[in-house]
Amino acid sequence: MSTENLPQSPEPQPSRKPRVAVVFGGRSSEHGISVVTAGAVLKAIDRTRYDVLPIGITQDGRWALTADEPDRMAITDRRTPSVDQLADSADGAVVLPVDPADREVVYSEPGSVPKALGQVDVVFPVLHGPYGEDGTLQGLLELSGVPYVGSGVLASAVGQDKEYMKRVFTSFGLKVGPYLVIRPREWEQDESAARKKIIGFAGEHGWPLFVKPARAGSSIGITKVDDLSGLDDAIAEAQRHDPKILVEAALRGREIECGVLEFEDGPRASVPAEIPPPDAHAYYDFEAKYIDSTPGIVPAPLTEEETAEVRRLAVEAFDAASCEGLVRADFFLTEDGEFVINEINTMPGFTPISMYPQMWQATGVSYPELVDRLVQAALRRSTGLR
């Protein structure tokens, strides 16, 4: 029997590569570091496996189509880059879909017909700080029905607000250091009483104190206060970044960090790192981290028992805050041998010199593999209540 007139099977079509939108920049004071992080991710992501769409958010909140040029997204002459330097247009705007059934991204410019940029399968948000790492962007992506890398709305919000982060940790039995919160209304209604509250805290725990914005990162806005004379300036600096401030007692001990990464069978911890006191800085501040690139010690010189303990605690912190994808957990190893958790970062520094990728490199996961694992974890998850 001839098969000439029978319907022929269509030729198999090559499957489409998943499309990853790398979203970076943002309205926070960590804008420049986010751009640097995005450059590292864009350079490392496997273009044979993924199509990539870089989207930058300017400091005034506009979503811009940017050049896919990672080499331009680096710190030069001690200055961080910005999205405005990379945007294709000063007026064009990228619009994400709001219908979960439609993942088509649209680009529009004044006076022009909107242009479809294609469907996005997953968003890799590498924003740091408010308006990106704090659950706001995650909520937008949940409404849009677009999977994304990293923690959901609740964990992102908890990870951004240092007060509630500490409250969550305490409720799960994790030890935190002494701290005090001054809320905006408290300061506005009676500055003198709020100041006396901090002075009383110092009388109980001693100087120095660390005064910091409650909802910021990258050590921006933090001041080490050695005595009463520096307190008002420290409060003003913290409030420049966040009207709610956190005051912490200094802990004597070693700074230890540990990375957590989501694998198919659950979260695992990296080998830990130690952050030695920087020679040219009062503490491990923004300049020490990103401008002078003070090196950490990887792996940290700990005993086997201490290493196992801090890895266990890092995963516990990840689970306590209902995190997903990745976290960097920061601890103090006190002089009496106890680990005290300082904070977690749900989107930690991700530049090539950042501690999170360095710790995983020492654990056997390269930077490109780290990026791939995070994208794959996001693709496995659906949006919605978790």
C-alpha positions, 0 to 999 in steps of 0.5 A: 500500500502506498503511503504517498497520499497519507498525512505526513507527520510534521517535522519536529520543531526545536524546543524554545530555550527558556527566556530569562529576564535579568532585572536590576538597578532599582530605587534603593541606595544599593542601585549601583551594586545591583548593576554590578551584580547583574553584569556578573550574572549576564556574563555567567549565564549559559547562552546556549541554554537560555535566552536573556533579556536585561531589564534595568530599573532606573533610580526614579523607577522607570523600567528600561531596556538596557544594553546586554554589555556586562563589561560596562556594568563594573565598578570603575574609578571607585564608582558604581555604574547606573541603569541610566548609563546602559538604557537604550532610550531616555524615555522608553519603558518596559512593561511586564504582563499583568495577566498570568495567562500572558507572559509577553513583555512589551516595550514602548516609547512616546509616539511609537507603537508598542513593541512586543519583546517576547515571552518571559519564562523566569525573572532573575531579580538581582535588586538589593534593598527596598523596592526589589529585595523586600517583597514588593517586586516579588508581589508584582511577579506573583500577580503577573504569574511569572516565576522568579529566582529567590524567596517569595513575598513573605521571606523577602519582606522578613529578610529586608526588615532587620527588626522582624527578621530578628523576631522570627529567628528568636521565635524559632530558637535562634540566638540574636544579639541585643538590639533596640528599634526606634520607630519613625513615630517614636522619633517624631513625637519625642526625640529626646525620649527616643535618644534617652532610650538609646543612651539607656541601651548603651548604659546596659550593653556598653559602647560602641553601638552600631546604628543602622537603617532597619531596612537597607543593606550593603552596610549602607547608612551604618555607623559605629558609634564609640561614644555619646558625641557621635550618636546624633550624626549616626541617627541622622545618617541611618534615617537618611536611608530609612525612618526606622532605625536599629541600634545593636550592641557590639558583639565580641567575636569573629564574623562568619558567613555561610551560603544556603542554596536550594537543591532538588532535595532541599536547601544545603549550606556551603562551607563558611567564610570568615570576614577578618577586621579590615585594616583601613576601616572601622568595620566591614562597611560598604567601602571595605566590601565593594570598593577596596574588596577586603578579602574574606577567608574561604573556608573559615578556619573553624573546627569540624564541629564549628563548621558543622554547627554554623552550616546547620544554623544557616539552613535553620535560618533559611527555613525559619524565614520560609526562604527559597533559592538562596540566602547568605546567613551572617553570624558572630562566633562569640568569645565563649564559642557560641554562634549568634545570627546577625542577619540573612540576605535573601539576595546577597551580593552576587558579584564575582568578589562577593562572599556568597559565590566564593563560598559556593566555589569552595564547596564545588559549585562554580559561578555559572553552575550557581546561576544555572541552579537558581534559574532551574529552581525558579522554573520548577516552582510555580507562583502563588501561595507557597 
